[in-house]
Amino acid sequence: MDRDEMTLTENGKKTKDIIFQTAVKILKEEGYDKVTVRRICKESNTSNGSFYHFFKNKDELMAYYYTMSADDFLAGQEENMKNADLYGQMLICYKWYIKYTADFGLDFCINFFNSNNRAIDPAYMYNAFYEISKKCLYEQTEKIKEGYDADHIAKELCILAKGIIFDWSAARGSYDIESVAERMFTIYLNEVICH
Protein backbone atom coordinates (compact mmCIF):
# COMPACT_ATOMS: atom_id res chain seq x y z
CA MET A 1 0.00 0.00 0.00
CA ASP A 2 1.18 3.52 -0.82
CA ARG A 3 2.48 5.32 2.24
CA ASP A 4 0.01 8.21 1.69
CA GLU A 5 -2.92 5.79 1.84
CA MET A 6 -2.35 5.22 5.55
CA THR A 7 -3.00 8.89 6.40
CA LEU A 8 -6.38 9.17 4.65
CA THR A 9 -9.61 9.29 6.62
CA GLU A 10 -12.33 6.77 5.79
CA ASN A 11 -14.22 9.48 3.85
CA GLY A 12 -11.02 10.40 2.03
CA LYS A 13 -10.42 6.78 1.04
CA LYS A 14 -14.02 6.49 -0.13
CA THR A 15 -13.78 9.67 -2.23
CA LYS A 16 -10.45 8.61 -3.73
CA ASP A 17 -11.89 5.20 -4.61
CA ILE A 18 -15.01 6.75 -6.20
CA ILE A 19 -12.82 9.01 -8.36
CA PHE A 20 -10.63 6.09 -9.38
CA GLN A 21 -13.52 3.69 -10.10
CA THR A 22 -15.25 6.36 -12.20
CA ALA A 23 -12.08 6.81 -14.25
CA VAL A 24 -11.77 3.04 -14.75
CA LYS A 25 -15.40 2.83 -15.88
CA ILE A 26 -14.89 5.59 -18.45
CA LEU A 27 -11.61 4.03 -19.60
CA LYS A 28 -13.12 0.59 -20.12
CA GLU A 29 -16.27 1.87 -21.81
CA GLU A 30 -14.88 4.64 -23.99
CA GLY A 31 -11.07 4.66 -23.96
CA TYR A 32 -8.21 6.59 -22.43
CA ASP A 33 -8.83 9.86 -24.29
CA LYS A 34 -12.32 10.13 -22.80
CA VAL A 35 -10.95 10.04 -19.26
CA THR A 36 -10.74 13.72 -18.33
CA VAL A 37 -10.67 15.38 -14.94
CA ARG A 38 -13.82 17.34 -15.76
CA ARG A 39 -15.70 14.20 -16.77
CA ILE A 40 -14.46 12.17 -13.81
CA CYS A 41 -15.59 14.88 -11.40
CA LYS A 42 -18.98 15.22 -13.09
CA GLU A 43 -19.70 11.49 -13.18
CA SER A 44 -18.34 10.80 -9.69
CA ASN A 45 -20.17 13.80 -8.23
CA THR A 46 -16.94 15.17 -6.75
CA SER A 47 -15.27 18.55 -7.07
CA ASN A 48 -12.12 19.45 -9.00
CA GLY A 49 -10.61 20.30 -5.63
CA SER A 50 -11.24 16.77 -4.40
CA PHE A 51 -9.67 15.31 -7.52
CA TYR A 52 -6.54 17.46 -7.17
CA HIS A 53 -6.34 16.73 -3.47
CA PHE A 54 -5.75 13.05 -4.30
CA PHE A 55 -4.09 13.16 -7.73
CA LYS A 56 -1.83 15.67 -9.46
CA ASN A 57 -3.17 14.76 -12.91
CA LYS A 58 -4.77 12.02 -15.00
CA ASP A 59 -1.51 10.07 -15.35
CA GLU A 60 -1.05 9.93 -11.59
CA LEU A 61 -4.64 8.74 -11.26
CA MET A 62 -3.95 5.94 -13.74
CA ALA A 63 -0.72 5.07 -11.89
CA TYR A 64 -2.85 4.53 -8.79
CA TYR A 65 -4.07 1.41 -10.60
CA TYR A 66 -0.68 -0.16 -9.88
CA THR A 67 -0.66 0.89 -6.25
CA MET A 68 -4.00 -0.85 -5.79
CA SER A 69 -2.86 -3.86 -7.81
CA ALA A 70 0.10 -4.43 -5.50
CA ASP A 71 -2.27 -5.30 -2.66
CA ASP A 72 -4.05 -7.80 -4.95
CA PHE A 73 -0.70 -9.24 -5.99
CA LEU A 74 0.57 -9.65 -2.44
CA ALA A 75 -2.68 -11.23 -1.27
CA GLY A 76 -2.90 -13.63 -4.20
CA GLN A 77 0.77 -14.53 -4.51
CA GLU A 78 1.89 -14.46 -0.88
CA GLU A 79 2.36 -18.22 -0.61
CA ASN A 80 4.09 -18.48 -4.00
CA MET A 81 6.45 -15.64 -3.10
CA LYS A 82 7.30 -17.23 0.27
CA ASN A 83 8.10 -20.59 -1.31
CA ALA A 84 10.17 -19.24 -4.22
CA ASP A 85 13.84 -18.37 -4.33
CA LEU A 86 14.84 -14.85 -5.33
CA TYR A 87 14.93 -15.72 -9.04
CA GLY A 88 11.43 -17.19 -8.79
CA GLN A 89 10.13 -14.22 -6.81
CA MET A 90 11.27 -11.80 -9.50
CA LEU A 91 9.65 -13.90 -12.23
CA ILE A 92 6.40 -14.20 -10.28
CA CYS A 93 6.34 -10.46 -9.60
CA TYR A 94 7.01 -9.25 -13.12
CA LYS A 95 5.02 -11.89 -14.97
CA TRP A 96 2.05 -10.85 -12.85
CA TYR A 97 2.76 -7.15 -13.50
CA ILE A 98 2.92 -7.70 -17.27
CA LYS A 99 -0.30 -9.74 -17.34
CA TYR A 100 -2.10 -7.26 -15.08
CA THR A 101 -1.07 -4.39 -17.35
CA ALA A 102 -2.01 -6.16 -20.59
CA ASP A 103 -5.38 -7.13 -19.11
CA PHE A 104 -6.17 -3.44 -18.62
CA GLY A 105 -6.11 -3.13 -22.40
CA LEU A 106 -4.06 -1.97 -25.32
CA ASP A 107 -5.62 1.51 -25.32
CA PHE A 108 -4.49 2.05 -21.72
CA CYS A 109 -0.96 0.79 -22.47
CA ILE A 110 -0.57 2.90 -25.60
CA ASN A 111 -1.57 6.07 -23.78
CA PHE A 112 -0.08 5.46 -20.35
CA PHE A 113 3.37 4.11 -21.28
CA ASN A 114 4.89 7.11 -22.99
CA SER A 115 7.88 9.34 -22.35
CA ASN A 116 5.71 12.29 -21.28
CA ASN A 117 4.22 10.39 -18.36
CA ARG A 118 6.28 11.08 -15.23
CA ALA A 119 4.04 8.71 -13.25
CA ILE A 120 5.91 5.70 -14.69
CA ASP A 121 9.24 6.88 -13.26
CA PRO A 122 9.86 5.31 -9.82
CA ALA A 123 12.28 8.16 -9.02
CA TYR A 124 9.36 10.60 -9.41
CA MET A 125 6.47 8.65 -7.95
CA TYR A 126 5.94 5.65 -5.70
CA ASN A 127 6.00 2.43 -7.75
CA ALA A 128 4.64 -0.57 -5.84
CA PHE A 129 6.18 -3.30 -7.99
CA TYR A 130 9.57 -1.61 -7.98
CA GLU A 131 9.38 -1.50 -4.17
CA ILE A 132 8.25 -5.14 -3.90
CA SER A 133 11.11 -6.36 -6.06
CA LYS A 134 13.64 -4.14 -4.26
CA LYS A 135 12.49 -5.49 -0.87
CA CYS A 136 12.92 -9.09 -2.05
CA LEU A 137 16.34 -8.30 -3.50
CA TYR A 138 17.52 -6.68 -0.25
CA GLU A 139 16.27 -9.63 1.78
CA GLN A 140 18.38 -12.03 -0.31
CA THR A 141 21.43 -10.02 -1.33
CA GLU A 142 23.58 -13.17 -1.08
CA LYS A 143 21.79 -14.45 -4.20
CA ILE A 144 22.83 -11.43 -6.27
CA LYS A 145 25.84 -12.05 -8.50
CA GLU A 146 29.01 -10.07 -7.92
CA GLY A 147 29.05 -6.71 -9.63
CA TYR A 148 25.32 -6.09 -9.15
CA ASP A 149 23.26 -4.67 -6.30
CA ALA A 150 19.61 -4.65 -5.26
CA ASP A 151 18.92 -1.05 -6.30
CA HIS A 152 20.47 -1.53 -9.73
CA ILE A 153 18.56 -4.75 -10.42
CA ALA A 154 15.23 -3.34 -9.19
CA LYS A 155 15.63 -0.36 -11.49
CA GLU A 156 16.56 -2.49 -14.50
CA LEU A 157 13.65 -4.88 -13.91
CA CYS A 158 11.36 -1.86 -13.96
CA ILE A 159 12.98 -0.60 -17.16
CA LEU A 160 12.62 -4.02 -18.77
CA ALA A 161 8.92 -4.25 -17.85
CA LYS A 162 8.15 -0.79 -19.20
CA GLY A 163 10.14 -1.50 -22.36
CA ILE A 164 8.25 -4.70 -23.05
CA ILE A 165 4.90 -3.00 -22.48
CA PHE A 166 5.92 -0.05 -24.66
CA ASP A 167 7.02 -2.34 -27.50
CA TRP A 168 3.87 -4.45 -27.25
CA SER A 169 1.84 -1.23 -27.38
CA ALA A 170 3.77 0.07 -30.39
CA ALA A 171 3.15 -3.30 -32.11
CA ARG A 172 -0.56 -2.86 -31.31
CA GLY A 173 -0.62 -6.03 -29.24
CA SER A 174 0.42 -8.20 -32.18
CA TYR A 175 2.34 -10.75 -30.09
CA ASP A 176 1.89 -12.72 -26.89
CA ILE A 177 3.29 -10.28 -24.35
CA GLU A 178 3.36 -12.81 -21.53
CA SER A 179 5.61 -15.33 -23.30
CA VAL A 180 7.94 -12.60 -24.61
CA ALA A 181 8.14 -11.06 -21.12
CA GLU A 182 8.92 -14.41 -19.50
CA ARG A 183 11.70 -15.09 -22.00
CA MET A 184 13.26 -11.63 -21.61
CA PHE A 185 13.04 -11.62 -17.82
CA THR A 186 14.58 -15.10 -17.72
CA ILE A 187 17.54 -13.94 -19.80
CA TYR A 188 18.07 -10.89 -17.58
CA LEU A 189 17.63 -12.74 -14.28
CA ASN A 190 20.08 -15.46 -15.32
CA GLU A 191 22.66 -12.70 -15.70
CA VAL A 192 22.21 -11.11 -12.27
CA ILE A 193 20.87 -13.73 -9.82
CA CYS A 194 22.35 -17.03 -8.64
CA HIS A 195 19.87 -19.89 -8.61
N, C-alpha and C positions, 0 to 999 in steps of 0.2 A: 504494500500500500504506500502511496505517495506520502511523504512526511507531512505535507500541508493538510491532507485528509484528516489527520488526527485532531486538528484544532478546530474543525468545523462543528457548529451546533447541529442538532438533528434537523432543524428547519433549513439550515444551510446545505446540508447533505441532500435533503429532499429537493431543494431548488436546483442544485447543481445536477442532480440526476435527471430531473424533468427537462432541463435545458439539453443535456446530453442525449437523452432518449428521443427528444423531438428532432434533434439534428440527425440521429441515426435513421429515424422514420423517413425524413425527407430524403436523405441520401439513398436509402434502399428503394424508395418509390420513384424518385425523380432524378437522382444523380448528384454528383458532387457540386456542380455549378449552381444548383438550385438551393444549396445550403448557404444561406446568408444570415448574418446576425439579425437583421430586421425581421426576416421570416421566422427564424427560430423564436425570437422574442414574442412575435405576434401569436404563433401557434402554441407556444408553451405558456402564454399568458404571464410572461415575466417582463421586467423592464430592461432597457439597454444597460442601465446601471448594474442590475443583477448579473447580466451576462458578463460584463467587464470586471465585475468583482471576482468572478471565478476563472475567467479565461481572458488572455490578452487579445486573442484573435481566433479566427476560425481554425487555423492550423493547430493552435494549442488545444482547442476543443477536440479536434480529431485525434491528437496525440493522447488525449485522456483515454481513448479507446484501449491503448496499450497498458496504461496504468491499471485500468480495471481488469484487463485480460490477465495480468500477472497474478492476481488473486485466484482467478479460475485455474490458471496453470498450476500454481502451487498446491491448490486443493486437489486437483485431478491427477497430478503427477508426483505427489509427495512420496509415495511408496517407491515408485520407479526411481526417483532421484536418490532416495536413501540407499537403495540397493545397487546403484550403478557406481562404477569408478568415475574418475574425473572426465575421462574421454567420453564415456557414456552419458554423463550428465550434460556435457556441452552439446552432444548430438540430440539428446531428448529436448533440451531447452530450445535450440535453434530450429529443429525440425518442426516443433510445435509452433514457434513464432512465425515461420514461413507459411505453414498451413493456415494458421489463424488469420494472417494478413491476406492471403489469397482468397480465403473464404469470404472476406469482406467485399471482394469484388474488384474487377479490373479497373472500373471507373475510379474507385477510391485510390487504388495503387498508382494509377497514371497521374492523378492530381495531387496526391499527398507526397509521393516520393519524388521531389524535385529539388533542385539546388537553391531555390528561393525560400524553402521551408526550413526555418531555423529550428522548428520543433523536432526535427529528426536528428539533431546534433546533441549527443549526450553531454557535451561540454556546456551547452546552452540551457538545456532543460532536462529534468529528471527522466531517465529512461529505465524502466523497470527491468527489462530483460538484460540490459547491460549490467545493471546492479546485481541481478541474480547470478549471472555468469561470473562476474568479478568476485562475488562472495564465495562461490564454489572454488574458484581458482585460488583464492587466498587460503581457504581451508585445507587445500591439498597442494601447497607449493612444491612439495617434494616430488610431485608427479610432472612438474614442468621441466622440460629439457633445458640444459645449460644454454645461456645466451638469451633466454626469454624471461619475461616476468608477467605476473598476473594482470597488471594494468595494460601492458602492451597487447597481450592476447585478448583481453576483454574488448579493447578498442578495435582490434582487427576482426574479431568475430562480428562485431556490430557493423563494420564497414562491409564485410563479406555479405551479410544478410541484406543490407540496403542495396548493395550492388546487384545481387541476384534479383531482388524485387524490382529494381529499376530496369534491368535488362528484360525481365519477363513482361513488364509493363510496356516497354518500348517495342517488344515483339508482339504486343497485343494478345498476350496469353497463349501464344502458339505452341508452347511446349509444356511438358509436365514439370512444373516448378518444384514439386516435392522431390522427385528423383534427381533432378539436376542439383538442387540444394544439398541433398544427402551426399552426393558424389563430391561436390566441391568442399563441403565441410569436412568430410572424411580425409580428403587430401591435405587440407590445412591442419587439421588436428593431428594427423600422423607426423607432421613436421614439428609440432611444438609440445606434444604431450606424450609421456611414456605410458604405455599400456601393455 
